[in-house]
Amino acid sequence: MNGKRIHVSKTSELKKSFLTYCYGTHPKHMRMAVELYRYFKMKSVDMRQMGSAAVELAWVATGRTESIVIPGTHPWDAAAGVLLVTEAGGKTTDFSGKPWRFVD
């Protein structure tokens, strides 16, 4: 960015992390998002929702936030952001810890 390589945050402690999350549009994904929000909030994690998976992933890639939780989104809404995070030294996975894949 501006001629300099971007990097993900070096913060690794959950309590010191700033998390973003997406609700998705399917009721199943919305329920999961609410459960995950509750789980992380009980651990005193600072959380925000911006409404755009691509923007939220870009924030992770630039170190503005440490993580994003996306229970359900279309692959094309996340693909560019996933590439940014990967190129910035971050890791993107599904909920079982496997590498994120572009599938619908």
C-alpha positions in Angstrom: 0.0 0.0 0.0 1.5 3.4 -1.0 4.6 1.5 -2.3 5.0 -0.5 0.9 4.2 -4.2 1.5 1.3 -4.8 3.9 1.4 -7.2 6.9 -1.1 -8.7 9.2 -1.0 -7.8 12.9 1.5 -9.5 15.2 -1.0 -9.6 18.0 -1.7 -13.2 19.0 -3.5 -12.9 22.3 -7.2 -13.2 21.8 -8.1 -10.7 24.6 -5.9 -8.1 22.9 -7.4 -8.8 19.5 -9.8 -6.7 17.5 -12.2 -9.0 15.6 -14.7 -8.3 12.8 -17.5 -10.5 11.7 -20.2 -11.0 9.1 -23.6 -12.4 9.7 -24.3 -13.8 6.3 -27.8 -13.9 4.9 -29.0 -17.4 5.6 -30.8 -17.9 8.9 -28.4 -20.8 9.8 -25.4 -18.5 9.3 -27.0 -15.7 11.2 -27.6 -18.0 14.2 -24.0 -19.2 14.0 -22.8 -15.6 13.9 -24.8 -14.6 17.0 -23.4 -17.6 18.9 -19.8 -16.8 17.8 -20.4 -13.1 18.7 -21.5 -14.2 22.2 -18.6 -16.6 22.6 -16.0 -13.9 21.7 -17.7 -11.1 23.6 -17.6 -13.2 26.8 -13.9 -13.4 26.4 -13.8 -9.6 26.3 -12.8 -9.4 22.7 -13.4 -6.1 20.9 -15.7 -6.8 17.9 -17.2 -4.8 15.1 -19.2 -5.4 12.0 -18.7 -3.3 8.9 -21.0 -5.2 6.5 -18.4 -6.0 3.8 -16.3 -9.2 3.9 -13.9 -7.7 1.4 -13.3 -4.6 3.5 -13.0 -6.6 6.7 -10.5 -8.9 5.1 -8.5 -5.9 3.8 -8.4 -4.6 7.4 -7.0 -7.9 8.5 -4.4 -7.8 5.7 -3.2 -4.3 6.8 -3.1 -5.2 10.5 -6.0 -2.9 11.5 -7.8 -5.9 12.9 -6.5 -9.4 13.9 -9.3 -11.6 12.6 -12.6 -11.9 10.8 -15.3 -14.5 11.4 -17.5 -15.2 8.4 -20.0 -18.0 9.1 -21.6 -17.7 5.6 -20.8 -15.6 2.6 -20.5 -16.1 -1.1 -17.0 -17.1 -2.2 -16.8 -14.2 -4.6 -17.4 -11.8 -1.7 -14.3 -13.0 0.1 -11.9 -14.2 -2.6 -10.0 -10.9 -3.2 -9.7 -10.3 0.6 -8.5 -13.8 1.2 -5.7 -13.2 -1.4 -4.8 -10.0 0.4 -4.6 -11.7 3.8 -2.5 -14.5 2.4 -0.1 -12.2 0.6 0.2 -10.1 3.8 1.4 -13.2 5.8 -2.0 -14.2 7.3 -3.9 -17.5 7.4 -7.4 -18.1 6.1 -9.3 -21.3 7.1 -12.7 -22.8 7.3 -14.3 -23.6 10.7 -12.5 -27.0 10.8 -9.1 -25.3 10.4 -8.6 -26.4 6.8 -7.3 -23.8 4.3 -10.1 -21.6 2.8 -11.1 -22.7 -0.7 -13.1 -20.9 -3.4 -16.2 -23.1 -3.6 -19.8 -22.3 -3.6 
